Amino acid sequence: MLTINLVCVGSLKEKFWQEADKEYRKRLSRFCNFNVYEVDEAVGEVDKILQAEGKNILSHIKGKPYLLAIDGKEFSSEELATELKNVQLENSQITFVIGSSHGVSEEVKSKITNHISFGKATYPHNLARIILLEQVYRAFMINSGAKYHK
């Protein structure tokens, strides 16, 4: 079974985000193993913050990594489904990374060459996390032939 890892800076503090996260993780459990690694938000100068967070992010990368970035490649739901299906044939693990409000270090950007975007809009990191979970779930539903995606 495919393992999907999500590495994100910070945690879900509000109950409504936690409930949405729990629901999508429950839905995903029938298709994959899903792990979340929450990296502590660093404090201080931005350059030092990005370096500290970057080291923690990179320590959790397994399989094929994808960085969520506003300048990344935009995928339709169907294209993401195809991407996940193709990656699943080559790897047993995928890691998605969501950086902090400051972004990620240049080292993270250079080591994770697959950048994915959910559009040109900027979303709060908690919402980006839920959007990612929903789109991954939708991709599995598309690949399974279920009627969730219309």
Secondary structure as UniProt FT lines:
FT   STRAND          3..9
FT   HELIX           15..28
FT   TURN            29..31
FT   STRAND          33..39
FT   HELIX           46..58
FT   TURN            59..60
FT   STRAND          64..74
FT   HELIX           77..90
FT   STRAND          93..98
FT   TURN            101..102
FT   HELIX           106..111
FT   STRAND          115..117
FT   HELIX           125..144
FT   TURN            147..148
//
